[in-house]
Amino acid sequence: MKRDDQRELARLLRSRHACIIVHTVEEDEALELAAHVAIDERADMLLWSANTGVRSGLIEHDDPVPETSHPAAALCYFAERCKAGLCVMVDLAHHLQDPGTLRQLREAIRSCARAGRTLVLIDHAERFPPVIEAHAVRFDLAMPGEKEIASIVRAVVRQEHDLLPVNVKLSKAQLGVMVKNLAGLTRRQIRQVVREAIAEDRTLDERDINHMLAGKRRALGADGLLEYIETPAALDEIGGMARLKRWLRVREPAIHAESEDGLEPPRGVLLLGVQGAGKSMCAKAIATGWHRPLLRMDPGTLYDRYVGESERRLREALRRAEAMAPVVLWIDEIEKGFASAAGQSTDGGLSRRMFGTLLTWMQDHRAPVFMVATANDIEALPPELLRKGRFDEIFFVDLPTAAVRGQIFSIHLKKRGQDPEAFDVDALAKASEGFSGAEIEQAVLAGLHEARARKAALDTDMLREVIETSPPLSVTMAERVAALRRWAEGRCVPAE
């Protein structure tokens, strides 16, 4: 069965597009795709690179055309002497800073348009001069679907088995889990992850599923766009937030597909609130409760000094999240990435363009990506983000009440091997007024360190002593917390 992108590229060639731009770092994959299409369409294919000049794109070790290493010379050849239906050039964008080469590219595109031929530009750089973009169509390589991923896994196993025997111990269900875990990686990355899983013991079995997840985390983290987050947190490990928990439970049946009564799956929530109140834990708990992978996107890592590169990185991150769907996409401290979009821009409009790209995606995407955005500073958020319809709901995560603080103490004491029944939890809850969930956790940790230093068992008095010597954020930043509460009143749904 042909890949979808093979059919799409063939369609573009039959439509006689004079120039196609393929932006990708997976050059080998793009070249292989172009060669398959050329063979299917019975077209000759020529390939240019700065190292070899113009040569056949279908015959290995073919002699290059003399004196075509310079891009302008190659483009002149394509414009005036070439008869091939498909001309492919790799890494040309950088050379277009030379006016002569840019002029020759325009001539080559004009010549291809007259002759019904196609020039394909495969490049790691996203941006081409506007005059080229105006006469070109863009083509994106599609991420492999589950059927193709399964086919790649089998092919790698066969290749490795030809080198050294490979013992495969996978049920059909286990292979299905493995395939789902590999979604969102490129074909090259999938092959590498599978080879790594086989290499250690020449076996592919259920244990390799976790190894592949680790390999996937490394692959995703290599460019810093998305971070694969472990999600051990569960909703019952978070104290309070009763309204938020109920909202999630009510909508859980609808997350997998549109229901018969026309309800669409929920698309996302925005969590505003005080630092340390548990917003990040909620993101992890949603992914755990809904049995979905959690991808974290830090907007600050998307920004790049090169023009156009920041927008490309954001689009690539969102595209990758869709390819890995169903997932929970967590945008942490969203205000840091788009702060300039809320007021007078000091970055040449970059933040506003980035923000516009995100809003468009939030409105248009159809893949099952549930977005959880967290924010601490409401004044830094652009007003458009808070408009009804952007998120299914906007929750305000306030400092915990006394009852909730007691729950949080019990949760963290139990997590660290302490028996909550041995402590006066009510007294601790009263003593920790104004503390956030994170500050309560730190108080428990500090108490355990103190107990070890004293070579004594942790008790209520020791914890109360730690609490009294550590003022909470709500005291040191009282005005800011009060302002945040005033803003949220009537605008947000309280999480508790």
N, C-alpha and C positions, 0 to 999 in steps of 0.2 A: 504493500500500500504506500503510495506517495505521501511525503510529508506535505502538510498544508502550505509551508513556505515555498516548497518546490513548485507547487501548482500556481501560487501567487506570482512568483518570479517569472514563470513561463507566460502567465497572462500579461504581465507588463511588457515582456519581449514581443508578444504577438500584437500588443497594442501600439508597437513601434515608438515607445518612449526613447528619445535620443540619449538621455542620461539618467542613470539610476545611482543614487548614493546609498551605500550600505555602511552604516556606522556601527562598528563592532570591534572588540579586542579578540574575538574568535576568528582570526583571519583564515585559518585552515578550514574551518567549518564553512565559511562563506565561499571560499574557492571551490571546495568540494560540491557545494550546492550549485554554483555557477556551471561547473563542468557537467553535472548530471543534467541540468536544464539544456545545455548546449547539445549534448548527445541526444536527448529526447526530441529536441527541436531540429535535429540534423543540421546544426549550424557549426561552423568552424569557430574556435575560440582562441584568441591571442591574449597573452598575459604580459604586463610590464611591471618591472620593479627596478629601482635605481641600481641594484647590484648586477642584474643580468641583462637589462634592456628588454626588447620585445622578443618573445619566443612563443612557441605553441603552449596553450593552456591544457592540451589534452594528451600530448606526447611527451613522456619524460625524457630528459637529457637531450631535448631537441636543440639544435644550434640556434643561438639568438640572431636576430637581424642586426647586421653590423651598424655601428655608430648610432644606436638608439638608447644608450644608457641615460643620456640627459632627457628629462621629461619633455622639454620643448621639442626635441628631435623625435621622440616617440609619438607625441601628439601630431606632429607634422606628418609622420608616416601613417598614422590612423586616418588623418584627414585627406591625404592625397593619394596614397598607394595601397591602402589596406582594403581587402575584399571580404574579410571575415565578418560574420554577422554579429559576433559578440567580442568586444574589446574590453579587457579588464585591467585596471590599474590599481596598485596597492600603495598606500602612504603617499598620495599625491598632494594632500592639502597643504603641507608645510612648504612645498615648492612653489605654491601659488603666490607667495610674497614677491616673487619675481614678476614684473609686469609683462615681460615677453612670454613667459610660460602661461600666465593667465590669459593673455591674448590668444595664444595658440590653442588653449583648451576651448575657448569660445568658438574658434574656427572648427575644431574637431567636432564639437557638439552640433554645429550648423551642418557640417558635412554628413554626420550620422543621420540627422533629421531628413536631409534630402535623399539619402540612399536607403533609408529604412533600416539602418543598423543601430546598435545600442552600445553605449559606452558605460561600463559599470565601474564606479569608484568605491573601492573597499578601503576604509580608513578608520584608524582609532580616534582621530580628531572628529569632533561632531560638526564644527562650523566650517562652511565653505563661504567664499565671497558671495554677497547677495546676488550679484549678476549671474552666478552659476546656480545658486539655489532656485532662482526664478525659472530656469529652464530644466530643472531636474525634478525627479520624483524620489521620495525617500522610501526605503524598504528596510524593515526591521526583521532580524532573524527571530523566529518564534522559539520559545522554550519548548522542550520536548514534553509531550503528554504521557500519560501512564502507559499506554501501549508501546510507545517508542522507548520509554525508559526500560520497560521489561525486556524489550528486544536488545537494547544496549547491554543490559546486565548479562543476558544469555550469550551475546557475542563475545564479551570480555571473558566470561568463564571458558568458552571454547578456545579462545586465543591463549589464555593462560594454561589451559589443560594441554594444549599442543606443546608447550614448553616444558612443563612439569605437571604430573597428575594433580587434579583438583577434586577434592571430595565434597560433593554438594549434599547437604542435609537440610532441605527447606521444604516445608509443606506449601501448598498453593496459597494458604492464608498468610503464612510468614513472608512469602515472596511479595504478596500484595502490600503488606506493611512496609517492607523494604522499599518497594517502588514509591509508595506515598512519601516516605521520608526523603527520597532523593529528588522529589519535585522541587522546582525552582533553581536547580543547577543546570549549567550548560552541558552539552554532550561531552565535551572534553573533561569537565569537572566530574561528571558521573563516572566516566571510564577510570579516572584517577582514583576516586574514592573506592570503587569496587576493587581495583587492583591492590590498593592498600589493605583492604579487608582480607583479601586472599593471601597476600604475601607472607603474613606472619606464620601461618600454620598450614597453608595450602588447602584450607577448608572454608567453605561458605555455609554458615548455619545461622541459627537464631541469635547466637551471641554477637554476630557481626552487625546486627541491626543497630546496636548502640555504638559500635565502632564507626559505622557509617554516619550516624548522627554527629559524632565528634568531628569526622572529616568534613561534614557539611558545615558545621559551625566555623571550622577553620577557613573553608572556602568563602563563606559569606562574610567573614570578618576581615578577609584580606584587603578589601578596598574600603572598609569602614562605613559602607552605606547602611547596612543592616546588621544587627547583632542578634544572634539566636540565644534566647534566654531560657535557662532552666526554670521550670515553674512548679516547685514543690509546694508553694503556698496554696491553701484551700480556703474557701469562704469561712469555714468554721474556725480558722486560725486568725481571723480578723475580728476584733472586738467591736460590737456596735454595728453601725451602718445598716440598720434594719430595712429602711426603705430601698436602698440600693440593692441589697440582697434579694428582696422580694421582686424588684423590677427585673433582675437578672433571671430569677426562677420562672417568672411569668412568661418571659420572652424566649427562654431556652428551647421550647418545642419548635419555634419558628425559625431558628437560625439555620437549619439545614436546607430548607427549600421554601418556596412560596406555598402557603397553605391553600386549601380548597376554597376558602372564603375570600381569597384575594389579598390577604395580608402579606406584605413584603417582609423579608428577613430584616431584623434590626441592623443598622449600619454603623452606629457608634455612639459613644458618650464622651462628654467633656467633664473632667473632674477638677473643680477649682477648690482651693482651700489652703489652710495653714501648712507650712512646711512640717514634715514629719507626722502628719495626721493619718497617713496610711494610703495615699493615692497610688503609690507605686505597688504596694501590696495588693491593692484591688485589681490592678492590671494583670498581675500574675495569677490572682485567684480566678479571674474571669476565664483566662486561658485554661487553667486547670479544670474548672467546673464544666466548661464547654468542650473539653477534650480537643483543644486546638493548639498548634504550636504558637509560641509568642515571639514576635520579631520586634526588636526595639530600634527605633530610628531617632538618633540625636540630631536635631536640625543644625546644631552648630558644626557638625562634621561635614555638612554638605557644601559649605562655602569654599570656593576656590578662587585663587587670584586671577585666573584666566577668564576672559570674557566669554560668557555662554556656558562655561563648564559647570557652574553651580546649578543652573536650571537643568542641565543634562543629568547631573548626579541625582537630583530630586526625581526626575522622570524615571530614571533607571531604578531607583529604590522602590518607587511605587509600582513599576512594571514587574519587578522581581517579586514584590509582595503578592501581586495578582497571580503570578505564575505559581506561587507556592500555596495559593488558596486551597482549602479554607484555613485561614489564619487569623490571629488577633494581632493587629499592628498597633504598637504602643509608641506614640510620639511623646517623648518625655520632655517636660518643661517647654512646651510649644511656644511660649512667649519669647524665649531666647532666640529662636530662629527667625521670627517674623516681627520683632519689636519695631523696626523702622517702618514697617508697613502701616503701623497705627498712627503715625504722625508725619512730621516733616522728614523726608528721606535724606540721609547723609551718605548713602552708598550708591548714588546714581540710579536709584529706582530698582536695585537688585532685589531687595527684600519684598517690594511690592510685586515684582514679577514672579518671584518664588511663591509668594502667598497666593497669587492668582492661579498659578499652576496647581497648587494644592486644592484650592476651592473648586476648580474645574473637575479635578479628579474625584473629589468628594461627591460632587453632583452627578457625575456621569458613570462612574465605575459600576460594573455589574457583577464582578467576581465576588465570592463570599469572603470579603475582608472586613472584619469588624474592627473599627478604629477606636482606640482608647487614648484620648489626649489628656495630659495632666498639665496644670498651670498653677503657679504660686502668685503671680503678679497680674491681676486682672486689668490694671490700667495700661499694661503693655500690649494687650491683645487688640488686634484690629476689630472694630465693631461688626464688620461683616461676618466674622467667625461666629458671633453669638446670635446671629439671626436665626429664627425658628426654621427648622428644616435642615440646617447644616448637620446637627446632631439629633439623635432621637430624644436625648434628654441632657440637661446640664445639671449636674449635682454639685452641691457645696459640701465639702468635707470639713466640718468644724472640729474644734478641740473636743475630746471625749468628755461626756458627763461623768459624774461620780460612779454611777452604776457601770458604765462602759469601762472606766479606768480600772474598776475591780476585775472585770472580765479580762482586760489586757494583762494585768498583773498575774492572774491565774494562768493565762496562756503561756506567758514567757517563763514563769517559774516551772511549770510542768515541762516545757520544752527543754529546760536545763536540768532536768532530773530532780527537781524539788517538788515536794508535796504541798500544793496550795492550801490544803486543810490545816497545815502546821503554821500558817501565817494569819495574822489579822488583816485580811484583805480589805475590809471596810475601812480600817484605820489608815491603811496605805493609800486607798483611793481618796480619802479626805485630805491626807497630807500632800498629795500630788496634784492639787487643784491647779489648773492652767497648764499641766503637762500634756504633751502630745503622745501618741502611741510610741513613736520612735524614742522620745525622751524617757518614757517608762521602761522600754527595753534596755536603754543604756543604764538606767538606774539599777536594774536587776543585774546587769553585767558588772557594774561598778561594785555592787554589794558582794558579788561572788569573789571578785578580786580582793576586796577588803577582808572577807571571811578567810580566804586562803592566807593572806598576810598575817592575820591574827591567829591562824591555826585553830579556828573555831567554826562552828556550824552557822550558816546564814540564818538570821531570824528577823522578826519584824522590826525590832529596835535598830538593828544595823541598817536595814533598808530605809527606815525613816530618817536616820542620820545622814545617809547619802542624799536623800531627797532634799533635805533642808539646806545642804551645802551647795546645791546646784540649781540656781534660778532658771526657770524655763524660758523659752523664746517669747512666750506670751507676756512676760514681764520686761525682758530686755527690748522687745519691739512692740510694746503695748499699743502705741498709736497706729501702727501699720495693721496689726491684727484687728483692731476695732474698726478701722476704715474698710477692711475687707469684709467684715461681718455686715457692716451697714450696706455696702454695695450689694451683697448677695441676698439680703432680705427682699423678698418679693420678686427677685429675678431668677433665682435658682431653686431647685428642689433640695431640701436638706437630705443628706445621705442617711442621717439617723432619724 
